């Protein structure tokens, strides 16, 4: 049952040939390569177009395949022939070539021109990582980095970006330290402060009333 690869990554390469050369270098240094695994990541199916397909190319390909099949049949017939003549071989080659051309042209005409090209397909990976068991990883890295070794490939150039302080969003006013005062709350969870209520001035005592003037008496007249 297939199992996922296990181990520590010791190197990473762009092509499979580089990964193969790294494992071959470890084998030359008598390293236990049974602990090494080559893993291809980011697989993709690539179809490379090799040329245009025409009736002449189809007929030529059918001729070649039919001739090879006829040669095989002719050799078998010559083994059981008592005369030792090579005529059956040439006859079988000619018949095979003719049938090969006929079948190839007929099958190509049935496609209706939907695939008028030849191509070659293969599965490729963007990165080939070399894994090794943890107890042998340090020794494997040392051998790959030794004189004449292929190096670690991408693994030796991998670096983590330095942490950057958080930046404020563009257009936002710069944050200011909270100072005691009055205004909107400084942030969530901070109670807003309101100015203290103004107290009324103390009531003034009433002014003392002036004494009432005595009523005026009319002048006394002559007594009769």
Secondary structure by P-SEA (a helix, b strand, c coil): cccccccccccccccaaaaaaaaaaaaaaccccccbbbbbcbbbbbbbbcccccaaaaaaaaaaaaaaaaaaaaaaaaaacccccaaaaaaaaaaaaaaaaaaaaaaaaaccccccccbbbbbbbcbbbbbbcccaaaaaaaaaaccccccccccccccccccccccccccccccccccccccccccccbbbbccccccccccccccccccccccccccccccc
